[in-house]
Amino acid sequence: MKNKKCLSIEALGKISNQEVDQILLTLWDIGIEEVDGPKSILLGQKLILAKRVLGIPLSNELTSLKYWESVFSIDETQLRDLLYYLKVPMSKKARKLPTGAIKKLKAEIIRRKSIYQTTLIKAAPLIAEEISTDVLKWKVIGHREDYISLVSLEEVLQIHFALVDDFVTHEDPIDPAGPRNSDILGSAIFRQSTSIGTELKYPTIEMTGAALLHSLVHNHPFHNGNKRTALVSLLVFLDKNQSMLVCREDELFKFVLNVAQHRIIREKYVDLSDREVLHIAEWIKDNSRAIEMGERPLSFRKLKQILAKYNCDIFHSGGGTNIKITRSRPGKRFFERKRILTTNISCNNDGREVQRRTINKIRNELELNEENGIDSAGFYEDSASPVDEFILKYRKTLLRLSKV
């Protein structure tokens, strides 16, 4: 292997024969947090550290006798005997491997692994992974609710196909699209309403959302895009129940990936699924809060739809970011002419999220506020975030999830 000064995560995966998402999780665990996908590059000391934790030898190690002694768990005399058996000429005084030796030693590793794996299959009942039988103490996480608005089968399908449309021209499209099994999908969605007798198993928003996310990720009901569909479904569920996430997107991406890799609980349990749901519920509780009036994510595209209902006109200034918004209003007295109210804001695209202070400015200057008979409930009446609003808001996370 050549001593390259930099390598991508994708290249490290090919060298170490590991999945990209597993490598990312391993590197995050040791503090290398700037990597976020297969194209991320590592160089210098961080590349050396990454190689070491992934079990990838450095160039100088590959020619070292000590390295191969540790690989084969043999001493120097046995290694020299192995080299003789592999027909690698080497003098007794040589401390470095000659040309061609590394290739033959790697081939010998593959041959021995093949024999070892065959033995493992035969001995599987004798070496089964130890699983803890500790009894799970079920608990309620969050506040019990008299009514929880669930996400329906139709809504999850809408979310999935909205993502399909959004990623159709992306380098990682959701293809093939659609559910791979309708019964599995139905089961994943039904889990929200699981009950023990007349008692709901998940009586809080946090627990119900956790069950939904866990099922859509791990039941794999769709051919592709399960993690992305699960995340947007969770966001829609929380919104339906007047709640929202407040964590950074980097944290959200890592958490969803950890859920998918069964990394949120390291031990093995018979009831691992229930334990993971409780852990996810705790995370949602710690990283969400109730929506205050007017705090729903609102893109400029959605804001334009709201303003159109109040007969507002929007003018873009010469293709730049400056935008003029006007609203025609009758005179304050019957004999006064109509007034043209005007406000100016800055926005560069329809998908951009509009800050709350900007919305307040628009409402105040165009008389769309409480003083003029339009309260927040009325203004935001139809602005609850639809699926495409969440796809726009969390595009960075969804793009990163598409790569792993």
HELIX and SHEET records of a PDB file:
HELIX    1   1 ILE A    9  SER A   16  1                                   8    
HELIX    2   2 VAL A   20  ASP A   29  1                                  10    
HELIX    3   3 GLY A   44  VAL A   53  1                                  10    
HELIX    4   4 SER A   59  LEU A   62  1                                   4    
HELIX    5   5 LEU A   65  PHE A   72  1                                   8    
HELIX    6   6 GLU A   76  TYR A   85  1                                  10    
HELIX    7   7 ALA A  101  LYS A  122  1                                  22    
HELIX    8   8 ALA A  124  LEU A  126  5                                   3    
HELIX    9   9 LEU A  153  ASP A  166  1                                  14    
HELIX   10  10 SER A  182  PHE A  190  1                                   9    
HELIX   11  11 ARG A  191  SER A  193  5                                   3    
HELIX   12  12 ILE A  205  HIS A  218  1                                  14    
HELIX   13  13 ASN A  226  LYS A  240  1                                  15    
HELIX   14  14 GLU A  249  ALA A  260  1                                  12    
HELIX   15  15 LEU A  272  ASP A  286  1                                  15    
HELIX   16  16 PHE A  300  LYS A  309  1                                  10    
HELIX   17  17 ARG A  356  GLU A  365  1                                  10    
HELIX   18  18 GLU A  370  ASN A  372  5                                   3    
HELIX   19  19 SER A  376  PHE A  379  1                                   4    
HELIX   20  20 VAL A  387  LYS A  393  1                                   7    
HELIX   21  21 ARG A  395  SER A  402  1                                   8    
SHEET    1   A 2 CYS A   6  SER A   8  0                                        
SHEET    2   A 2 ILE A  41  LEU A  43 -1                                        
SHEET    1   B 2 SER A 195  ILE A 196  0                                        
SHEET    2   B 2 GLU A 199  LEU A 200 -1                                        
SHEET    1   C 2 SER A 243  LEU A 245  0                                        
SHEET    2   C 2 SER A 288  ALA A 290 -1                                        
SHEET    1   D 3 CYS A 312  HIS A 316  0                                        
SHEET    2   D 3 ASN A 322  ARG A 329 -1                                        
SHEET    3   D 3 ARG A 339  SER A 346 -1                                        
END                                                                             
